[in-house]
Amino acid sequence: MRIASAADFYDGPIYTYYPLPDLIYDKRARLFRFYPEPILVVGCGFGGLVRAFRGLNKQAWGIDASQWAIENRDKRVEKRVFNFDILDLSNWTLGQMETVITEDLFPHLTDDEVLIAARHCQVLAPFVVNMVTEHGQDKGLNYRLTGYWMSLTGQPTISLEGM
């Protein structure tokens, strides 16, 4: 995930109330509780969704390209959340995970990078779900793009805006 600048990403109107309450992450994790483990959350930020999966006794890890997010990650998951960019697959084993969930990844990538990220996710796990939760209006995005990303990547892409 490549972002124009950390300030644009973390201080914008989308993240006014960031990080989200644990209750929100718990709801999101329950939506995916039947997916096979281990689970990798790509774009996990501070690790809230990883923590929620761990609360459901799921094997879960998270990666984020933002060093700032990793340095400020949730202390409950600091050994399970790492600084890593999904556009680079070095040091990964093919099929290493069973499920990959991208968390608000696509709004921060170009179309070419979306294709690369989608391919890399599919190489890492047989089950891939792209989750979009942010409003995205400050980047000129809207949720018609959720269907576009689904057709572009061939992977399920769901909008959980407001949850």
N, C-alpha and C positions, 0 to 999 in steps of 0.2 A: 504494500500500500504506500503510495507516494502522495504526500500532502504538500500544498504550496508553502505553508508555514505553520508552525505549531500554534502561533497566536491566532491565525484565522480559524483553525480547527477547534481549539479549546475555549476560546473566549467569545465566540459568536453567539447569536441568539439561540441557536439550537441547544447549546450546553449551559444555559443560564442556571439550570438546577442540577447540573452534573456534579458528582455522580448521582445516579438514580437511587432511590430507596431500595433496600434489599427486597421488599415486597414485589416490586416490578420485576426484578430479575427472577424471583421465585416463580412468578406466573409464567414468564417466558420459558424457563427451564422445564416446567411441567408440560408445556406444549410438545416438547421434544423428548420426553422421558422414555418413550418406547423405542427410540433409535438405538442401534447397537453401540456398544462401547469398544474401545476407547473413543472419546469425542475430542475433537480439536475445534476450538473457537478461534476463528481468524478475525482480527480486528477487535480483540476483547477489551481494549482500553485498560481500565484499572482491574479487570478480572471479575466483575460482578456476576456475569453469567457462569463463569467457571466455578465461582464460589457456590452459586445456586445448584449447579449440577453436583458438586461435591456434597452439598446438603441432602441430595437425593441418593447418596451413595453411588454415584456414577464416577467412573474413571474419566476425568476431564482435564485438559490442558488448554492454555490459551497463548496466542502470539499476537503481537502488535508491532507495527513498524515505528511507532513513536517511542523514542527513548524516554521522553518526558512522562508518558503514561506509565511505562514500566517502572521508572524510578518512584512513582507515586502510587503504585498498585496497592490493592487491598492486602494488608498484612496477612490475612487468613489464607491467601493463595500465593504468597510470594515465591514458593518453590514450584509452582505450577504455571506461572505466567512469565513469558520470555519475550525479549526483543528479537523479532524476526520478521522478514518481509516475505509474503507469499509469492512474490515475483521471483524469488531465488530459492530453488529447491535443493541446493547443495546441503549435505549433511542429513538428508532425509532418506528414509527407506520407502520404496514404492509399496503402497498398500499398508503403510504403518498404522493407519487409523481405520476405524470402521465407519465413523461419521465425521464430516466436516460441516460446521455451521459458520457461515460468514456473517459477521455482525456489522451492518452499515459499512460494508467494504466498497461496494460499487460506486456510490456517489463521489468517492475520492479518487477514482481511477478514470483514465481515458478509455475509450472503447477498445483499443488494442490491448491495454493492460487488463481490462475486464476479461477478455478472451484468454490471456495468459494465466491470470489468476484462476479462472474457471477450470482450465485444463490442469493446472497444478493441483487444485482441490480434488479433481476427479482421479488424479494419479495417486493421491494420498489415501483416498477412501472410496468405497463403492457408493456410499450415501452422502450426498451433498445437498444442503439447503441454504439458500441465500436469504438472509433476514434483513429487512429494511425497516428501521424503526424511527428514523429521524425525519423531520419535516422537510428539510432540504430547500426551502424557499430562498434562503440567502445565496444559494448556488444556482438559482434558476431551475431547480429540479421540481418535478411533480410525480405523482404516483402512477401516471400512465407509463412512466419508464420502468416500473416494476415488471409489467408484461413484456416490455422491450428487452429487459435483461434476461427474462426467462427464455424468450425466443432466441436471443443472441447466444446464451450459454447452453441451452438445452437442459438446464437444471431448475428445479422448483425454486421460485423466488416469491416470497410472501411479504406482505406489508403488515407490520404490527404497529403502525403509527399510533401514538398515544398509549401504548401498552409496553 
